[in-house]
Amino acid sequence: MTVIDVNTGKFTGSLSREETMYKTNLEACEEIARQLKIRDIGGIIIVDFIDLHKKKYKENLIKKLEEALKSDKRKSEVLGITRLGLVEIARRREKDSIDSYYLRACETCKSDFSQKSINYILDDLEKEIMRVKEHTNYDSILMELKPYIYNEMLDKYKDCIKKLKNKYSINIEISKTENINQKDVKIIYK
C-alpha cells in the first residue's frame, strides 16, 4: 500500500483559503498520476488530500484525478472518498516488485530475495564512487566479489561497469574471492 499526503505549505495569495486548498488539490492530481507512473507504483494507493468542505469541489477533485490517470497505460480505478476523507485508488501491478530488482535468491540456501542483486551492488558502487570522487584523491577501485557474482558481473554487466568508469573517470577492477561473507562486497581504494 502506498500513502500520499498533500499539503499546501503556508497559505498565501489573493484566493480564499478554501479556493487555495482546492487549487492545490487539483494540481496534486496531475503530479500524483505522474509519480505513480514513473515510480511504477501499483496496488492500493491512499491519497490524503487537503480537506475540502464543498461537495462540488470533492466531485471535481475525483473527476480531475480520474482524468489524470487516463493517460496511464496501466489500468487505475479511483474508488472514491472514504468517510475519513481519504481517496482510494487501485492501480494494476504488472511488473516485478522492487524486491526482484534489488534482491536475488541465495546461491547457497536458495531462499528467495535474501541477497543483494547485481543491480543493488552496482547502485551501491556508484554511490561509493561519487563519495570517493568528492572526498578523496583515489582514482582506482578494486571490487572483490564472490565467484558466482563475479562471473555474472563479467557475463552480463560489463557495459554497466564501463559506463561507471567513463562517467566518473575512475578505474574499476573486479576480482573474485571466497574470503568474504555471502552478502558482502569488498571495495579497496587505490
C-alpha positions in Angstrom: 0.0 0.0 0.0 1.2 3.5 -0.8 0.0 6.6 1.1 0.3 10.1 -0.4 -0.2 13.2 1.7 -1.0 16.5 0.0 -0.1 19.8 1.8 -0.2 23.5 0.9 2.6 24.8 3.0 1.8 28.3 4.0 -1.4 30.0 2.9 -0.6 32.9 0.6 -2.2 34.8 -2.2 -5.4 36.5 -3.0 -7.6 33.4 -3.1 -9.7 32.3 -0.2 -8.3 29.5 2.0 -10.9 27.0 0.5 -10.0 28.1 -3.0 -6.3 27.7 -2.3 -6.8 24.2 -0.9 -9.0 23.3 -3.9 -6.4 24.6 -6.4 -3.6 22.8 -4.6 -5.5 19.5 -4.7 -6.2 19.8 -8.4 -2.5 20.5 -9.1 -1.7 17.5 -7.0 -3.9 15.2 -9.1 -1.6 15.7 -12.1 1.6 15.1 -10.0 0.1 12.0 -8.3 -0.7 10.4 -11.7 2.8 11.3 -12.9 4.5 9.9 -9.9 2.5 6.6 -9.9 3.6 6.2 -13.5 7.3 7.0 -13.3 7.8 5.1 -10.0 5.7 2.2 -11.3 3.6 2.1 -8.1 0.8 -0.4 -8.1 -1.7 -1.9 -5.7 -3.7 0.1 -3.3 -2.9 3.9 -3.1 -4.5 6.1 -0.5 -4.3 9.9 -1.0 -4.9 12.3 1.9 -5.9 15.4 0.0 -6.3 18.7 1.9 -9.8 18.7 3.4 -12.4 20.3 1.3 -15.9 21.2 2.6 -17.8 21.9 -0.6 -19.4 18.8 -2.2 -18.8 20.3 -5.7 -15.1 20.6 -5.0 -14.9 17.0 -3.9 -16.7 15.8 -7.0 -14.4 17.9 -9.3 -11.4 16.6 -7.5 -12.3 12.9 -8.2 -13.1 13.8 -11.8 -9.7 15.5 -12.2 -7.9 12.6 -10.6 -9.7 10.1 -13.0 -8.8 12.3 -16.0 -5.1 12.5 -14.9 -4.9 8.7 -14.6 -6.5 8.1 -18.0 -3.2 8.8 -19.8 -1.5 5.9 -17.9 -1.3 2.6 -19.8 -1.7 0.8 -16.5 -5.3 0.4 -15.5 -6.2 2.5 -12.5 -9.5 3.0 -10.7 -10.5 5.8 -8.4 -12.7 4.1 -5.8 -14.0 7.3 -4.2 -13.6 9.2 -0.9 -13.8 7.3 2.4 -15.6 8.5 5.5 -12.3 9.8 6.7 -11.9 11.9 3.6 -9.2 9.7 2.0 -9.2 9.0 -1.7 -8.7 5.3 -2.6 -7.1 4.3 -5.9 -6.4 0.7 -7.2 -3.7 0.5 -9.8 -2.8 -2.7 -11.6 0.6 -4.0 -10.9 2.2 -5.6 -13.9 6.0 -5.5 -13.5 8.0 -7.3 -10.9 8.2 -5.8 -7.5 11.2 -3.6 -6.5 12.4 -6.6 -4.4 13.2 -8.5 -7.6 15.3 -5.6 -8.8 17.4 -5.2 -5.7 17.3 -8.7 -4.2 18.0 -12.2 -5.5 17.9 -15.8 -4.4 20.7 -17.0 -2.2 23.1 -19.3 -4.2 23.8 -21.4 -1.1 20.4 -21.8 0.6 18.2 -21.0 -2.4 15.9 -18.8 -0.3 14.1 -16.1 -2.4 15.2 -12.5 -2.2 17.8 -12.9 0.6 20.8 -11.5 -1.2 21.8 -8.3 -2.9 21.2 -8.4 -6.7 23.8 -7.1 -9.2 21.6 -4.0 -9.6 21.9 -3.4 -5.9 25.7 -3.9 -6.0 26.0 -1.5 -8.9 23.9 1.1 -7.3 25.9 0.9 -4.1 29.1 1.0 -6.2 28.0 4.2 -7.9 27.2 5.9 -4.6 30.6 4.9 -3.3 32.3 6.2 -6.4 30.5 9.5 -6.0 31.6 9.7 -2.3 35.2 8.8 -3.2 35.5 11.3 -6.0 34.0 14.1 -3.8 36.2 13.5 -0.7 39.4 11.7 -1.8 42.1 11.6 -4.5 41.7 7.9 -5.2 41.4 7.2 -8.9 41.0 3.4 -8.9 38.7 0.9 -7.1 39.1 -2.8 -6.8 35.8 -4.6 -6.0 36.1 -8.2 -4.6 33.1 -10.4 -5.2 32.1 -14.0 -4.5 33.0 -16.1 -7.6 29.3 -16.5 -8.8 28.7 -12.8 -8.6 32.0 -12.0 -10.3 31.1 -14.4 -13.2 27.6 -12.9 -13.6 29.1 -9.3 -13.5 31.5 -10.2 -16.3 28.9 -12.1 -18.3 26.0 -9.6 -18.1 27.1 -6.3 -16.6 30.5 -5.4 -18.2 28.8 -2.4 -20.0 27.5 -1.1 -16.7 31.0 -1.1 -15.2 32.3 0.6 -18.3 29.7 3.3 -18.1 30.6 4.0 -14.5 34.3 4.2 -15.4 33.6 6.7 -18.1 31.0 8.7 -16.2 33.3 9.2 -13.2 36.7 8.9 -14.8 37.8 6.2 -12.4 39.4 2.8 -13.0 37.2 0.0 -11.7 38.6 -3.5 -11.4 36.7 -6.6 -10.2 38.1 -9.8 -8.8 36.8 -12.9 -7.2 37.4 -14.2 -3.8 35.9 -16.8 -1.4 37.2 -14.9 1.6 34.2 -12.6 2.0 30.7 -13.0 3.5 28.0 -14.2 1.2 26.2 -10.8 1.3 29.3 -8.6 1.2 31.2 -6.8 -1.5 34.7 -5.6 -0.6 35.9 -2.4 -2.1 39.6 -1.5 -2.0 40.8 2.0 -2.9 44.0 2.6 -4.9 
